[in-house]
Amino acid sequence: MERTSGYRIELALAALILALAVLSLMVGPAALSPRAALGGLISGDGPAGIIVREIRLPRMLLAALIGATFGLSGAALQGLLRNPLAEPALFGAPQAAAAAAALVIAFGLAPATSFAVPVAGILGATVSIGALVAIAGRRASLTVTLLAGLALASFAGAATALILNLAPNPFIALEIAFWLLGSLEDRSSDHLLIAAPFMLASWVVLAASARAFRALTLGEDAAASLGVDVSRTRLMVVIGVALGVGAAVAVAGAIGFVGLVAPHLVRRAVGSDPARVMLPAALAGAALLLAADIAVRLGPAAVEIKLGVVTALIGVPVFLAMIFRERRLLEGAPS
């Protein structure tokens, strides 16, 4: 029954992503009809073709890829740590990736559109997630895990502030400060080609660990007795999250709450099995970020609102609503 429900929600989310993808190609300063947007995508002729293929298509694909990466990363961390609050931003991965990427950009170590930027972001995210797993330990409580993540996120934020303070060019520092708010504005096919391989690699690495998450629900000792290599699984998740989050942050800046909210949106429909949550969470993350990016472009502001701001404004109320719903269910449950 749960598997049938899982297929249904996956198909529904896939259809929603397709509809949002078409809408993403239509909206912007120069609005296009569905026919003009699809015609420009297929033929590439005329102004519509230039707008769709050169500007909106890379942006749409990046939104879908980044959203799916955050959704999948959040589901993987929740499965590994058996913690419903686990997500990359709560444990400092995006902040560390942003600090490493900002270091490269601010001091001119590499051009902003080179592979060195996502590589730096990946290294930063790897250090953050790896440090979290090492500090929290195998049997860490929820409190210890959250405190460790808070410390790492705060340290990464302080490191970013220090980099901005020491940046030799104040204009670059200002540009980085705006970039840190998260945005897909002016992203091109170059950014897509830089980030996509790392994000796709992260999907493969995280998907390979899905079955281990099912055994980990019984505890690490029980999972080990069932043949799961817990240390290897932990390492694979660290590598997978670092690859995806590091590349995503390097091209789009810090985008929060997608990795936290997406798994919770689908968990009730697919059940508590962490392996079954991963694909729907990725699809939900892609749909969330596509919708947020469309909302950014439909806004009345003369200057485009940053995507990270919109995801926070959407994510916080949604997550609070889920918390209140769970509380009502618990209060209404028979004692």
Summary of the structure (lengths in Angstrom):
residues: 335
radius of gyration: 20.0
end to end distance: 27.4
largest distance: 67.1
contacts: 1216
relative contact order: 0.16
helix: 79%
strand: 0%
